[in-house]
Amino acid sequence: MVSCGPGRPQGPVYRKIAGQAGPYGYEVVYAGDTTDYAPSIDSIFALIHATFSPEVEGSVVWKFNRFDRTDTLFCFEDSLYLFGTVYDLTKDISVKTQGYLDPTIGPLQQAWAKNPQGPDLDSLYAFMGFTESLIDMIEKTDSAGRYRETQLRKADPRMRLDFGKLPYAYGLDMVRSFLQDNDLVDFRLVLDDIVLCQGFADNPLSVFPLTTESDSVRVLNRAGAFRDAEDKKRLMDPAYGYPVSADDENSIEALYVLTEGAALAEGYSRAFMIMNVSGINDFYLQHPEAPVEVLVIYKPEGQWDKAVTQGFEQAIIHKTAPEEEVP
């Protein structure tokens, strides 16, 4: 005899996959679908890595950094508009943050590593800066308007590009589009200290703890990037040419950004961490329409304080949600 009674109630079916996106680990959790999307997601990040890594021989960035001509253009095919999209997005954030997001500061970081007492900044600034006078991109089309090639001009053969984590964050945005194209509505994507949640409304999977003991933030249908004081040790101030950790006026201890996509969250959180609280305040005075929400925890003159936008305040949950078991 076997029981014919009702079975145990079934909850949501989750699938969790994890992998490597260049130097960063990623994790994806999605509900309502048992399909293994890992091969497709891996291929997205492999394309990002093969295009933007300065260490991968043959990548666009690797080739550009070794291109030593200023009398001609560096030309390559970007038919998917992958490089062009990341370049334009970086340029837009750079302009809006007064140049604090700068993918050309690699030589400055290397110079400080070699000379902790301080390099010759004037000589470095001769070929540093994400400005049209030093570097420019043109996407050429034929007479019918069809894409033909992308051209980059560098004013100095010593100029180098390194977009850091931002292209991989854009890869997270591509993964979101891929999952949505496959009719998934509830998923969480994590890449290092960047998260992107779609769906999962009123679900603990879209809730992440803040530094305070009891507060959390819900990342709902958007992305968040989280930074702490350790990040300042790896950041350079492109305006003054010094490590951010050497700036006594930068009192930021933790910073959280919420915005539309992962690449935007990564770019703005990096720039804001360098700009300090006063610079962030100036940003919002100049761009009140910017869809970027931020929480800054800082310690001016030894006293803890915080600054928060209204949109971020509305996303805060003042009681940490219980964890939900995910297979």
Number of C-alpha atoms within 10 A of each C-alpha: 3 4 6 6 6 6 7 6 5 6 6 10 12 16 18 18 14 16 16 14 25 19 11 12 13 23 17 22 18 26 17 14 15 11 8 11 17 15 9 13 24 18 12 18 24 16 16 21 20 18 21 26 23 21 12 15 12 14 18 21 22 20 16 22 17 12 19 16 15 12 8 12 16 17 17 15 14 18 14 9 13 16 19 16 14 20 17 12 17 22 18 15 18 20 14 17 23 14 20 25 29 29 21 21 26 17 18 22 20 11 16 18 12 11 11 9 7 13 18 12 15 10 9 17 15 13 21 26 22 22 14 11 11 16 19 15 17 13 17 14 12 9 8 6 8 10 16 15 15 20 17 15 22 25 18 16 15 16 23 23 22 20 21 16 22 23 28 30 30 23 25 28 20 17 20 23 13 16 18 14 10 11 11 17 17 22 24 23 24 21 23 16 13 22 27 28 28 21 19 20 15 11 15 15 24 23 23 18 16 19 12 9 10 12 15 19 23 25 25 22 19 18 27 30 28 21 20 16 15 11 16 22 12 11 18 23 24 23 14 9 19 18 20 22 19 12 13 9 14 19 22 24 21 21 24 24 27 30 24 17 22 31 26 26 28 28 27 27 23 24 23 24 28 26 24 18 21 11 17 20 14 13 17 16 10 12 13 10 8 11 11 20 21 25 21 24 21 21 16 16 9 8 8 12 13 15 15 15 14 11 15 19 14 10 16 19 17 13 12 17 20 10 11 9 8 12 8
